[in-house]
Amino acid sequence: MRAPKTLPKPDYVLMVMTLLWGGTFIITRNALTLINPLFFIAARFGVAALLLTTLFRPNLLSLRKRDIAAGLIIGLTLFFGYGLQAIGLRTIASAQSSFLTALYVPMVPLIEFLAFRRRPQPIAALGIATAFLGLILVSGQNLHHVTINRGELLTLGGALAAAIEIVLISRLAKGTDPRRMALVELITVSLLAVTTGFLLRLPHPPSQLPTITPTGLAISILVMGMATAFIMVAQNWAQSLVSANRATIIYTMEPVWAALIGATFGETFRALQILGASLIIASVILSQWRSAPP
C-alpha cells in the first residue's frame, strides 16, 4: 500500500533522523559539563514520554501485557545503551563517540550467531573485522601498542547494548503497538536513569568546565526530549515502509553528521582517525550488503 502523498517519503524521514541523532552527541556532551549523565538521560526521556502521552493519549490508554513486557525488556537495553554512551561522552569527543556507537550494526550478526546460532555470512564477518580495525584507528591508537580508555570502553558497551536492543526488537515487537511500546520504553529508561543517578554518584570530570548556563541546559533537555519523541514515532512509521537493511544503510549517515557538527564546534580528527571512521562506515555497509537491494 502506497503512503499518502501528503506524508514525506520514509527515506527522507530516516535521513532527517540521522541528522537529529548526529546533533544529539554534541548537545549531550555540552550538557554533561553541568549535569549528571544519568539525570540528563532521565530528564530527556521523561520529556519525550510526556510529549508522546500528550500527542497520542487516545491510543496509549489500552496498554496490553505484550506491549508492557516488550517495552520493559527493550527499555532496559535502551537504558544501558544511552547511559553508558552518556557517561563515556564526558571524556571523549562527540564525533568519536558517534563512530564508536555505530559499531552496533556489525555487532548484530555476531550476537545473533552467539544467541541463536545464526551463522553470519562471509561478507558480514568481513564487516566485523573491518569494524575492529576502524575502532583501533578512530580511537587514535598506536598500532604497535593498542589501549582503550574508560570513555571508549563505556561507549563500546553502549554500542553492544544497542545491538542487543535491535535483536530483541526483531523478536519481541511483533504483535505490539509501536506507540504503546515506545511509551513503556521511554518511561522505563527515565525511571531507571533517575534511580541509578541517586544510587551511583558519578564524580564531575575535573578537566571539564561548564560550557552552558542552567537556562541552556533546560533548553537542551527540552530539545532532546522533543527529538527523542519524534525519533521514536518516525522510526516506527518509516521502518514499516522501508526494509531494515535499507534503513541501516541510511543510518550510516549518523556519525558523518556528528563529525561535521562536532567540527563546527571545534572538534578535530587526525588523518588516521578519519580513515578509521571511514572503515567503520564501510563495516556497517558490509554487514548489510548480502540482503541489500541491488
C-alpha positions as CSV (number, residue, x, y, z in Angstrom):
1,M,0.0,0.0,0.0
2,R,1.5,3.3,-1.1
3,A,1.9,6.0,1.6
4,P,-0.3,9.1,1.2
5,K,1.2,11.9,-0.9
6,T,0.9,14.3,2.0
7,L,3.5,12.4,4.0
8,P,7.2,12.6,3.4
9,K,9.0,9.7,1.8
10,P,10.3,7.3,4.5
11,D,13.8,7.6,3.2
12,Y,13.8,11.3,3.8
13,V,12.4,10.8,7.3
14,L,15.2,8.4,8.1
15,M,17.8,10.9,6.8
16,V,16.3,13.6,9.0
17,M,16.5,11.2,11.9
18,T,20.2,10.6,11.3
19,L,20.8,14.4,11.3
20,L,18.9,14.6,14.6
21,W,20.9,11.7,16.1
22,G,24.2,13.2,14.9
23,G,23.3,16.5,16.5
24,T,22.4,14.9,19.9
25,F,26.0,13.9,20.6
26,I,27.4,17.5,20.8
27,I,24.3,18.7,22.7
28,T,24.7,15.9,25.2
29,R,28.4,16.4,25.6
30,N,28.0,20.1,26.4
31,A,25.1,19.4,28.8
32,L,27.2,16.9,30.7
33,T,29.5,19.6,31.9
34,L,26.7,20.8,34.1
35,I,24.6,17.7,35.0
36,N,25.0,14.1,36.0
37,P,24.7,12.0,32.8
38,L,22.0,9.7,34.3
39,F,19.9,12.7,35.4
40,F,20.2,14.1,31.9
41,I,19.0,10.8,30.4
42,A,16.1,10.7,32.9
43,A,15.0,14.2,32.0
44,R,15.4,13.7,28.3
45,F,13.3,10.5,28.2
46,G,10.8,11.9,30.7
47,V,10.1,14.9,28.5
48,A,9.8,12.5,25.5
49,A,7.3,10.3,27.4
50,L,5.2,13.3,28.4
51,L,5.1,14.6,24.8
52,L,4.2,11.2,23.5
53,T,1.4,10.9,26.0
54,T,0.1,14.3,25.1
55,L,0.1,13.6,21.4
56,F,-1.2,10.0,21.3
57,R,-3.2,9.8,24.5
58,P,-6.3,8.1,23.0
59,N,-4.1,5.4,21.5
60,L,-2.0,4.8,24.7
61,L,-4.7,4.2,27.2
62,S,-5.2,0.5,26.5
63,L,-1.8,-1.0,27.2
64,R,-1.6,-4.8,26.7
65,K,0.6,-7.2,28.6
66,R,2.7,-7.8,25.4
67,D,3.2,-4.0,24.9
68,I,4.3,-3.7,28.6
69,A,6.6,-6.8,28.6
70,A,8.3,-5.9,25.3
71,G,8.7,-2.3,26.3
72,L,10.2,-3.1,29.7
73,I,12.8,-5.5,28.2
74,I,13.8,-3.3,25.3
75,G,13.7,-0.2,27.7
76,L,16.3,-2.0,29.8
77,T,18.7,-2.3,26.9
78,L,18.0,1.3,25.9
79,F,18.9,2.4,29.4
80,F,22.3,0.7,29.2
81,G,22.9,1.9,25.7
82,Y,22.2,5.6,26.3
83,G,23.5,5.5,29.9
84,L,26.9,4.1,29.0
85,Q,27.2,6.3,26.0
86,A,26.4,9.4,28.0
87,I,28.9,8.6,30.7
88,G,31.5,7.9,28.1
89,L,30.8,11.2,26.4
90,R,32.3,13.0,29.4
91,T,35.8,12.0,28.4
92,I,35.8,11.5,24.6
93,A,34.8,13.8,21.7
94,S,31.2,13.7,20.4
95,A,32.3,12.6,16.8
96,Q,34.5,9.8,18.2
97,S,31.5,8.6,20.4
98,S,29.2,8.6,17.3
99,F,31.6,6.4,15.3
100,L,32.2,4.0,18.1
101,T,28.4,3.8,18.7
102,A,28.0,2.9,15.0
103,L,29.7,-0.4,15.7
104,Y,26.3,-1.7,16.9
105,V,25.5,-2.7,13.3
106,P,28.3,-5.2,12.7
107,M,27.8,-6.4,16.2
108,V,24.2,-7.6,15.4
109,P,25.1,-10.6,13.2
110,L,27.7,-11.7,15.8
111,I,25.1,-11.6,18.6
112,E,22.6,-13.5,16.5
113,F,25.2,-16.2,16.0
114,L,26.1,-16.5,19.7
115,A,22.5,-16.4,20.9
116,F,20.6,-18.2,18.1
117,R,23.3,-19.9,16.1
118,R,22.5,-17.9,13.0
119,R,25.9,-18.1,11.3
120,P,26.9,-14.7,9.7
121,Q,27.6,-14.7,6.0
122,P,31.3,-14.2,5.0
123,I,30.6,-10.6,4.0
124,A,29.2,-9.9,7.5
125,A,32.3,-11.5,9.0
126,L,34.4,-9.2,6.8
127,G,32.4,-6.3,8.1
128,I,33.2,-7.2,11.7
129,A,36.9,-7.4,11.0
130,T,36.8,-4.0,9.2
131,A,34.9,-2.5,12.1
132,F,37.6,-3.7,14.6
133,L,40.3,-2.1,12.6
134,G,38.3,1.1,12.3
135,L,37.8,1.1,16.0
136,I,41.5,1.0,16.6
137,L,42.2,3.9,14.2
138,V,39.3,6.1,15.2
139,S,40.3,5.9,18.9
140,G,43.7,7.4,18.0
141,Q,45.6,4.2,18.8
142,N,49.2,3.5,18.1
143,L,49.0,0.3,16.1
144,H,52.1,-1.0,17.9
145,H,50.6,-0.5,21.3
146,V,46.8,-0.6,21.4
147,T,45.0,0.7,24.6
148,I,41.4,1.6,25.2
149,N,40.5,4.3,27.7
150,R,37.5,4.2,30.0
151,G,35.3,6.5,27.9
152,E,35.9,4.5,24.8
153,L,35.2,1.2,26.7
154,L,31.9,2.6,28.1
155,T,30.9,3.7,24.6
156,L,31.6,0.3,23.2
157,G,29.4,-1.1,26.0
158,G,26.6,1.2,24.9
159,A,27.0,0.0,21.3
160,L,26.8,-3.6,22.4
161,A,23.5,-2.7,24.3
162,A,22.2,-1.1,21.1
163,A,23.0,-4.2,19.1
164,I,21.2,-6.4,21.7
165,E,18.2,-4.0,21.6
166,I,17.9,-4.4,17.8
167,V,18.0,-8.2,18.1
168,L,15.3,-8.1,20.9
169,I,13.1,-5.8,18.8
170,S,13.1,-8.2,15.9
171,R,12.0,-10.9,18.4
172,L,9.6,-9.1,20.7
173,A,8.0,-6.3,18.7
174,K,5.7,-8.5,16.6
175,G,2.0,-8.1,17.6
176,T,2.7,-5.0,19.7
177,D,1.5,-1.4,19.2
178,P,4.7,0.6,18.4
179,R,3.4,3.8,20.1
180,R,2.4,2.0,23.3
181,M,5.6,0.0,23.4
182,A,7.6,3.2,22.8
183,L,5.9,4.9,25.8
184,V,6.8,2.0,28.0
185,E,10.4,2.1,26.8
186,L,10.6,5.9,27.5
187,I,9.2,5.6,31.0
188,T,11.4,2.6,31.8
189,V,14.6,4.4,30.7
190,S,13.6,7.6,32.6
191,L,12.8,5.7,35.9
192,L,15.9,3.5,35.7
193,A,18.2,6.6,34.9
194,V,16.9,8.7,37.8
195,T,17.1,5.8,40.3
196,T,20.6,4.9,39.2
197,G,21.6,8.5,39.3
198,F,20.8,8.7,43.0
199,L,22.4,5.4,43.8
200,L,25.5,5.8,41.6
201,R,27.3,9.1,42.4
202,L,29.4,10.0,39.4
203,P,32.2,12.4,40.1
204,H,32.3,15.5,37.9
205,P,35.2,15.3,35.4
206,P,37.8,17.7,36.9
207,S,39.1,18.8,33.4
208,Q,35.7,20.0,32.2
209,L,34.3,23.4,32.9
210,P,30.6,24.2,32.3
211,T,30.0,25.3,28.7
212,I,26.3,26.2,29.1
213,T,24.1,28.0,31.5
214,P,21.3,26.4,33.6
215,T,18.9,28.0,31.1
216,G,20.8,26.5,28.2
217,L,20.7,23.1,30.0
218,A,16.9,23.4,30.3
219,I,16.5,24.2,26.6
220,S,18.8,21.3,25.7
221,I,16.7,18.9,27.7
222,L,13.5,20.2,26.1
223,V,15.0,20.0,22.6
224,M,16.5,16.5,23.2
225,G,13.1,15.3,24.6
226,M,11.3,16.6,21.5
227,A,13.8,15.0,19.2
228,T,13.6,11.6,21.1
229,A,9.8,11.6,20.9
230,F,9.9,12.4,17.2
231,I,12.5,9.7,16.5
232,M,10.6,7.0,18.3
233,V,7.4,7.7,16.3
234,A,9.2,8.4,13.0
235,Q,11.4,5.3,13.2
236,N,8.4,3.1,13.8
237,W,6.5,4.6,10.9
238,A,9.4,4.8,8.4
239,Q,10.7,1.3,9.1
240,S,7.2,-0.1,8.4
241,L,7.7,1.0,4.8
242,V,11.4,0.5,4.4
243,S,13.4,-2.7,4.8
244,A,15.7,-2.9,7.9
245,N,18.7,-3.3,5.6
246,R,17.9,-0.2,3.6
247,A,17.2,1.7,6.8
248,T,20.5,0.6,8.4
249,I,22.5,1.8,5.4
250,I,20.8,5.2,5.7
251,Y,21.8,5.2,9.4
252,T,25.5,5.2,8.4
253,M,25.0,9.0,7.9
254,E,24.6,9.5,11.7
255,P,28.3,9.5,12.6
256,V,29.0,11.6,9.5
257,W,26.6,14.3,10.7
258,A,28.0,14.0,14.2
259,A,31.6,14.6,12.8
260,L,30.5,17.6,10.8
261,I,28.6,19.1,13.6
262,G,31.5,18.4,16.0
263,A,33.9,20.0,13.6
264,T,31.7,23.1,13.6
265,F,32.2,23.3,17.4
266,G,36.0,22.9,17.2
267,E,36.5,19.1,17.4
268,T,39.2,17.8,15.1
269,F,40.2,14.4,13.7
270,R,43.6,13.3,12.6
271,A,44.2,11.6,9.3
272,L,44.3,8.1,10.7
273,Q,41.1,8.7,12.7
274,I,39.3,9.9,9.5
275,L,40.5,6.6,7.9
276,G,39.2,4.7,10.9
277,A,35.8,6.4,10.7
278,S,35.6,5.5,7.0
279,L,36.3,1.9,7.8
280,I,33.5,1.9,10.4
281,I,31.1,3.2,7.9
282,A,32.3,0.6,5.4
283,S,31.8,-2.1,8.0
284,V,28.2,-1.0,8.6
285,I,27.5,-1.2,4.8
286,L,29.3,-4.6,4.5
287,S,27.3,-6.1,7.3
288,Q,24.1,-5.3,5.4
289,W,25.4,-5.9,1.9
290,R,24.2,-9.5,1.4
291,S,20.5,-8.7,1.6
292,A,20.6,-5.1,0.5
293,P,18.7,-4.3,-2.8
294,P,21.0,-4.0,-5.8
